[in-house]
Amino acid sequence: MTTPPAKRSVLRNPAFLRLWLATTASSVATWALPFILGLAVLERTLTASALGIVLAARMAGFLVAVPVGGVLADRYSRRGIVFWSGVLSIVSTPLIAYGGLPLMACAAVVLGAGQGACRPAFQALTADVVDASQRQQANAAMTFAVRVSTLIAPGVTALLASVVTTSGLLLGTCVLWLIVALCPPRGARHVGRERDKLHREFLDGLREARRHPWFLAGLAALTMTAALGQSSIAIALPLVSRDRYGTEAVLAAGMTAYSIGALLGALVVARWRPRNQGWVALAGLSLFGFAPLSMLFPVHPAVIVAAFVAVGIGIELFNVPWFTATQREVAPGKLARVSSLDFLVSYGLAPVGLAAIAPSIDAFGLTAVLVVCAAMCFLAPAAAALVPSSRHLSVTTPRSA
């Protein structure tokens, strides 16, 4: 009996490598804006209130552009959508770097639109250029690159800030957006359908999403986790680090541990194909509950660090199979719109959690809020797992990813 040939690594696919480079550049550039503007606040060249206005304006542009970008990416060339998203970001970034506050806010809306419009197009392009058997490895490679970049980027950026102004650093992100605009490969053209008004085409994507109960259940669990779990980290961890341990080191260690855990999770899920992949993914998502749980009691800081490593592993055990299943199960001509629904809901409700956590802590106390956040992070994925199709992230018989 002859031995079957080994599968070719997705990293030897030139089209994927171009997409991988563009996706990584987009993620790093998106991360860079709040960090660099935060440095400007530290240098007192930007006020904290101005920072809040600019970031809120960017989020508004992002949320408006995500569904529009999803429709356009299913209607036109997906590479073209990414190109114009990169152009919008390149044009708007200098205005944020050197404009007054009103101009900065307007430019931030445009920048957010560029960042949002390319997200669903990237998801659809992955399905276009990568064979189905290699998509989980491809998605893991993308998230691994992003996690490595965001792990080392703060230190590199802070070092550069000693010799370059924050405005210069912002202009430097234009290079990343140039990569986004020029690098993506040509995807498949999905033609043969009549074009309709934008909102009707988006609703058509929503109807496609409703055909996949596992998608709606998983999206609800992800949204709850993002709104409460991530918000508890953003608000409660700095408070716990300052008030309980009297040092910022716990905050830094916790966030670093989260990134390291995500790297480990990406490495594991690149190769691991559990039989009940959906249940494993939702179990990974539920690990987010250990973040608020670890902050409930006066434990040794190592316990918090270990909990955040587990959270990082868990989020990638969910993310990579989730993206892979969406690319596999959703009709190709509607994939960008369904992906845009994912980003719109999970990203859109996250600020609601951030806005609610701080006043809730003032009203009910840190302990009560952490208990609720931990409970919901455990219960939401468990509830999603009760949907029959969630077991394999498929409404049909299990298929290899």
C-alpha positions as CSV (number, residue, x, y, z in Angstrom):
1,M,0.0,0.0,0.0
2,T,1.4,3.4,-0.9
3,T,1.6,6.1,1.6
4,P,-0.6,9.1,0.8
5,P,1.3,12.3,0.1
6,A,1.6,14.7,3.0
7,K,-0.6,17.7,2.8
8,R,1.0,20.8,1.6
9,S,1.3,23.5,4.2
10,V,-0.9,26.5,3.8
11,L,2.2,28.7,4.3
12,R,3.4,27.5,0.9
13,N,0.3,29.0,-0.7
14,P,1.4,32.4,-2.2
15,A,-2.1,33.8,-2.3
16,F,-2.6,33.0,1.3
17,L,0.7,34.5,2.3
18,R,-0.3,37.8,0.6
19,L,-3.7,37.7,2.4
20,W,-1.9,36.8,5.7
21,L,0.4,39.8,5.4
22,A,-2.5,42.2,4.6
23,T,-4.6,40.8,7.5
24,T,-1.8,41.1,10.0
25,A,-0.9,44.6,8.8
26,S,-4.6,45.6,9.2
27,S,-4.9,44.2,12.7
28,V,-1.6,45.8,13.9
29,A,-2.6,49.2,12.4
30,T,-6.0,48.9,14.1
31,W,-4.4,48.2,17.4
32,A,-1.8,50.9,17.0
33,L,-4.2,53.9,17.0
34,P,-5.4,53.8,20.6
35,F,-1.9,52.9,21.9
36,I,-0.2,55.7,20.1
37,L,-2.9,58.2,21.1
38,G,-2.5,57.0,24.7
39,L,1.2,57.9,24.5
40,A,0.1,61.3,23.3
41,V,-2.0,61.6,26.5
42,L,1.0,60.7,28.6
43,E,3.0,63.4,26.8
44,R,0.2,65.9,27.4
45,T,-0.1,66.6,23.7
46,L,-3.6,65.2,23.8
47,T,-6.2,65.4,26.5
48,A,-8.0,62.3,27.9
49,S,-11.4,63.7,26.8
50,A,-10.1,64.2,23.3
51,L,-8.8,60.7,23.2
52,G,-12.3,59.4,24.2
53,I,-13.9,61.5,21.4
54,V,-11.5,60.2,18.7
55,L,-11.9,56.6,19.8
56,A,-15.6,56.9,20.0
57,A,-15.7,58.4,16.5
58,R,-13.5,55.6,15.1
59,M,-15.9,53.0,16.6
60,A,-18.9,54.8,15.1
61,G,-17.3,54.6,11.6
62,F,-16.4,51.0,12.2
63,L,-19.9,49.9,13.1
64,V,-21.5,51.8,10.2
65,A,-19.0,50.4,7.7
66,V,-19.0,46.8,8.7
67,P,-22.5,45.9,7.3
68,V,-22.0,48.1,4.3
69,G,-18.6,46.4,3.7
70,G,-20.1,43.0,4.0
71,V,-22.7,43.7,1.3
72,L,-20.2,45.3,-1.0
73,A,-17.7,42.5,-0.6
74,D,-20.4,40.0,-1.7
75,R,-21.5,42.3,-4.6
76,Y,-18.1,43.4,-6.0
77,S,-14.4,42.4,-5.9
78,R,-13.4,41.5,-2.4
79,R,-9.8,42.6,-3.1
80,G,-11.2,45.9,-4.4
81,I,-13.1,46.5,-1.1
82,V,-9.9,45.9,0.9
83,F,-8.0,48.2,-1.4
84,W,-10.4,51.1,-0.9
85,S,-10.5,50.4,2.8
86,G,-6.8,50.8,2.9
87,V,-7.0,54.0,0.9
88,L,-9.5,55.5,3.3
89,S,-7.2,54.7,6.2
90,I,-4.1,56.1,4.5
91,V,-5.9,59.4,3.7
92,S,-7.5,59.9,7.1
93,T,-4.5,59.0,9.3
94,P,-2.5,62.3,8.6
95,L,-5.6,64.3,9.6
96,I,-5.7,62.5,12.9
97,A,-2.0,63.1,13.4
98,Y,-2.0,66.8,12.7
99,G,-5.6,68.1,12.7
100,G,-7.5,69.9,15.4
101,L,-10.0,68.0,17.5
102,P,-13.0,68.5,15.1
103,L,-10.9,67.4,12.1
104,M,-9.5,64.5,14.1
105,A,-12.9,63.3,15.0
106,C,-14.1,63.4,11.4
107,A,-11.0,61.7,10.2
108,A,-11.4,59.0,12.9
109,V,-14.9,58.2,11.5
110,V,-13.3,57.7,8.1
111,L,-10.5,55.6,9.5
112,G,-12.9,53.5,11.4
113,A,-14.9,53.0,8.2
114,G,-11.8,51.8,6.5
115,Q,-11.0,49.4,9.4
116,G,-14.5,48.0,9.5
117,A,-15.2,47.6,5.8
118,C,-12.2,45.3,5.3
119,R,-13.0,42.8,8.1
120,P,-15.8,40.8,6.3
121,A,-13.9,41.0,3.0
122,F,-10.8,39.4,4.7
123,Q,-13.0,36.6,6.1
124,A,-14.5,35.9,2.7
125,L,-11.1,36.1,0.9
126,T,-9.8,33.3,3.1
127,A,-12.5,31.0,1.9
128,D,-11.8,32.1,-1.7
129,V,-8.0,31.4,-1.7
130,V,-7.6,28.6,0.8
131,D,-8.7,25.0,0.3
132,A,-11.3,23.9,2.9
133,S,-9.0,21.3,4.4
134,Q,-6.5,24.0,5.2
135,R,-8.7,26.8,6.5
136,Q,-8.3,26.0,10.2
137,Q,-4.6,26.1,9.8
138,A,-4.9,29.3,7.8
139,N,-7.0,31.0,10.4
140,A,-4.7,29.9,13.2
141,A,-1.7,31.3,11.3
142,M,-3.4,34.6,11.0
143,T,-4.4,34.9,14.7
144,F,-0.9,33.7,15.7
145,A,0.8,36.5,13.7
146,V,-1.6,39.1,15.1
147,R,-1.0,37.9,18.7
148,V,2.8,38.0,18.2
149,S,2.6,41.5,16.7
150,T,0.5,42.9,19.5
151,L,2.7,41.2,22.1
152,I,5.9,42.8,21.0
153,A,4.5,46.0,19.4
154,P,4.0,48.0,22.6
155,G,7.6,47.7,23.6
156,V,8.8,48.5,20.1
157,T,6.4,51.5,19.8
158,A,7.4,52.8,23.2
159,L,11.0,52.6,22.2
160,L,10.4,54.4,18.9
161,A,8.4,57.1,20.8
162,S,11.7,58.1,22.4
163,V,13.0,59.3,19.1
164,V,9.9,59.9,17.0
165,T,6.9,62.1,17.8
166,T,3.5,60.4,18.3
167,S,2.3,62.2,15.1
168,G,5.2,60.5,13.3
169,L,4.3,57.2,14.8
170,L,0.7,57.6,13.5
171,L,2.0,58.5,10.0
172,G,4.1,55.3,10.2
173,T,0.9,53.3,10.3
174,C,0.2,54.5,6.8
175,V,2.8,52.0,5.7
176,L,0.8,49.2,7.2
177,W,-2.4,50.4,5.5
178,L,-0.4,50.5,2.2
179,I,0.3,46.8,2.7
180,V,-3.4,46.3,3.3
181,A,-4.3,48.0,0.1
182,L,-1.8,46.4,-2.2
183,C,-1.1,42.9,-0.9
184,P,-4.4,40.9,-0.9
185,P,-4.8,38.4,-3.7
186,R,-7.7,38.2,-6.2
187,G,-10.6,36.3,-4.8
188,A,-13.4,34.4,-6.5
189,R,-16.2,36.4,-8.2
190,H,-19.6,35.5,-7.0
191,V,-21.9,36.5,-9.8
192,G,-25.3,35.4,-11.1
193,R,-27.6,37.2,-8.6
194,E,-29.6,40.3,-8.9
195,R,-28.4,43.3,-7.0
196,D,-30.8,45.0,-4.6
197,K,-30.7,47.9,-2.2
198,L,-28.0,47.7,0.4
199,H,-30.3,47.1,3.3
200,R,-32.2,44.4,1.5
201,E,-29.0,42.6,0.6
202,F,-27.8,42.8,4.3
203,L,-31.2,41.3,5.4
204,D,-30.6,38.5,2.9
205,G,-27.3,37.8,4.7
206,L,-29.3,37.8,8.0
207,R,-31.6,35.2,6.6
208,E,-28.6,33.1,5.6
209,A,-27.3,33.4,9.2
210,R,-30.7,32.2,10.5
211,R,-30.2,29.0,8.5
212,H,-27.4,28.1,10.9
213,P,-28.7,27.9,14.5
214,W,-25.2,27.1,15.7
215,F,-24.0,30.5,14.3
216,L,-26.7,32.5,16.1
217,A,-26.2,30.6,19.4
218,G,-22.4,31.0,19.2
219,L,-22.7,34.7,18.3
220,A,-24.9,35.3,21.3
221,A,-22.4,33.6,23.6
222,L,-19.5,35.5,22.0
223,T,-21.3,38.8,22.4
224,M,-22.1,38.2,26.1
225,T,-18.5,37.2,26.7
226,A,-17.2,40.3,24.9
227,A,-19.6,42.6,26.6
228,L,-19.0,41.3,30.2
229,G,-15.8,39.3,30.2
230,Q,-13.6,41.6,28.2
231,S,-15.1,44.6,29.9
232,S,-14.4,43.2,33.4
233,I,-10.8,42.8,32.3
234,A,-10.6,46.4,31.0
235,I,-12.2,48.0,34.0
236,A,-11.6,45.7,37.0
237,L,-8.0,44.5,36.4
238,P,-6.5,48.0,36.6
239,L,-8.5,48.6,39.9
240,V,-7.5,45.2,41.4
241,S,-3.9,45.8,40.4
242,R,-3.8,49.2,41.9
243,D,-5.9,48.8,45.1
244,R,-5.2,45.2,46.1
245,Y,-1.6,44.7,45.0
246,G,-0.4,48.3,44.9
247,T,1.4,47.9,41.6
248,E,0.8,48.1,37.9
249,A,2.9,45.0,37.5
250,V,-0.2,42.7,38.0
251,L,-2.0,44.6,35.2
252,A,0.9,44.2,32.8
253,A,1.5,40.6,33.8
254,G,-2.2,39.7,33.3
255,M,-2.4,41.3,29.8
256,T,0.9,39.7,28.8
257,A,-0.3,36.3,30.0
258,Y,-3.5,36.7,28.0
259,S,-1.5,37.3,24.8
260,I,0.8,34.4,25.6
261,G,-2.2,32.1,26.2
262,A,-3.7,33.2,22.9
263,L,-0.4,32.2,21.1
264,L,-0.5,28.8,22.7
265,G,-4.1,28.4,21.8
266,A,-3.4,29.2,18.2
267,L,-0.6,26.7,18.1
268,V,-2.8,24.0,19.5
269,V,-5.9,24.6,17.4
270,A,-3.8,24.8,14.2
271,R,-3.4,21.0,14.3
272,W,-6.1,19.7,16.7
273,R,-9.4,18.5,15.2
274,P,-11.6,17.3,18.1
275,R,-14.5,15.1,17.2
276,N,-17.1,17.5,18.9
277,Q,-15.4,20.7,17.7
278,G,-18.2,23.0,18.5
279,W,-18.5,21.9,22.1
280,V,-14.7,22.2,22.5
281,A,-14.8,25.7,21.0
282,L,-17.6,26.8,23.4
283,A,-15.8,25.2,26.3
284,G,-12.8,27.4,25.3
285,L,-15.0,30.5,25.2
286,S,-16.3,29.7,28.7
287,L,-12.7,29.9,30.1
288,F,-13.2,33.6,29.9
289,G,-15.1,33.3,33.2
290,F,-11.8,32.6,35.0
291,A,-10.7,36.2,34.4
292,P,-13.3,37.8,36.6
293,L,-13.3,34.8,38.9
294,S,-9.6,35.1,39.6
295,M,-10.0,38.8,40.6
296,L,-12.7,38.0,43.2
297,F,-10.4,36.9,46.0
298,P,-7.0,38.2,47.4
299,V,-5.1,35.4,45.7
300,H,-1.4,35.4,44.8
301,P,-0.8,37.3,41.6
302,A,0.4,34.1,40.0
303,V,-3.2,32.8,40.1
304,I,-4.4,35.8,38.1
305,V,-1.6,35.3,35.6
306,A,-2.5,31.6,35.2
307,A,-6.2,32.4,34.8
308,F,-5.4,34.9,32.0
309,V,-3.2,32.3,30.2
310,A,-6.2,30.0,30.3
311,V,-8.5,32.8,29.0
312,G,-6.1,33.4,26.1
313,I,-5.9,29.7,25.2
314,G,-9.7,29.5,25.4
315,I,-10.5,32.4,23.1
316,E,-8.4,31.0,20.3
317,L,-9.9,27.5,20.8
318,F,-13.1,29.3,20.0
319,N,-12.1,31.9,17.4
320,V,-10.3,29.7,15.0
321,P,-12.9,26.9,14.6
322,W,-15.6,29.6,14.6
323,F,-14.1,31.4,11.6
324,T,-13.4,28.1,9.9
325,A,-16.9,26.8,10.4
326,T,-18.4,30.1,9.1
327,Q,-16.2,29.9,6.0
328,R,-17.2,26.3,5.5
329,E,-21.0,26.3,6.2
330,V,-22.2,29.7,4.9
331,A,-23.1,30.1,1.2
332,P,-20.0,31.6,-0.5
333,G,-21.9,34.5,-2.1
334,K,-23.2,35.5,1.3
335,L,-20.2,34.9,3.5
336,A,-19.0,38.5,3.8
337,R,-22.5,39.6,4.9
338,V,-22.8,36.9,7.5
339,S,-19.2,37.7,8.7
340,S,-20.2,41.4,8.9
341,L,-23.1,40.4,11.2
342,D,-20.6,38.6,13.4
343,F,-18.3,41.7,13.7
344,L,-21.2,44.1,14.0
345,V,-22.9,42.4,16.9
346,S,-19.8,41.3,18.9
347,Y,-17.9,44.5,18.5
348,G,-21.0,46.7,18.6
349,L,-22.2,45.6,22.0
350,A,-18.8,45.5,23.6
351,P,-18.8,49.3,24.3
352,V,-22.2,48.8,26.1
353,G,-20.5,46.5,28.5
354,L,-17.6,49.0,29.0
355,A,-20.1,51.8,29.6
356,A,-22.1,49.7,32.1
357,I,-19.3,48.1,34.2
358,A,-17.9,51.2,35.9
359,P,-21.3,52.6,37.1
360,S,-22.3,49.1,38.2
361,I,-19.1,48.8,40.3
362,D,-20.0,52.1,41.9
363,A,-23.6,51.0,42.6
364,F,-23.2,47.4,43.6
365,G,-19.5,47.0,44.4
366,L,-16.6,45.2,42.6
367,T,-17.3,41.8,44.1
368,A,-21.0,41.7,42.9
369,V,-20.1,42.8,39.4
370,L,-17.3,40.2,39.1
371,V,-19.6,37.4,40.2
372,V,-22.2,38.3,37.6
373,C,-19.5,38.6,34.9
374,A,-18.0,35.3,35.8
375,A,-21.4,33.5,35.9
376,M,-22.5,34.9,32.5
377,C,-19.2,34.0,30.9
378,F,-19.7,30.4,32.1
379,L,-23.4,30.1,31.4
380,A,-23.7,31.8,28.0
381,P,-21.4,29.2,26.1
382,A,-23.1,26.4,28.1
383,A,-26.5,27.6,26.8
384,A,-25.2,27.8,23.3
385,A,-23.9,24.3,23.5
386,L,-27.5,23.1,24.0
387,V,-28.4,24.0,20.4
388,P,-28.0,20.6,18.6
389,S,-26.0,22.0,15.6
390,S,-23.5,23.6,18.0
391,R,-21.9,20.2,18.7
392,H,-20.1,20.2,15.3
393,L,-20.7,23.9,14.2
394,S,-22.8,22.5,11.3
395,V,-26.4,21.8,10.5
396,T,-25.4,18.7,8.6
397,T,-23.2,15.7,9.4
398,P,-19.7,16.5,10.8
399,R,-17.2,17.5,8.2
400,S,-13.5,17.8,8.5
401,A,-12.3,21.4,8.7
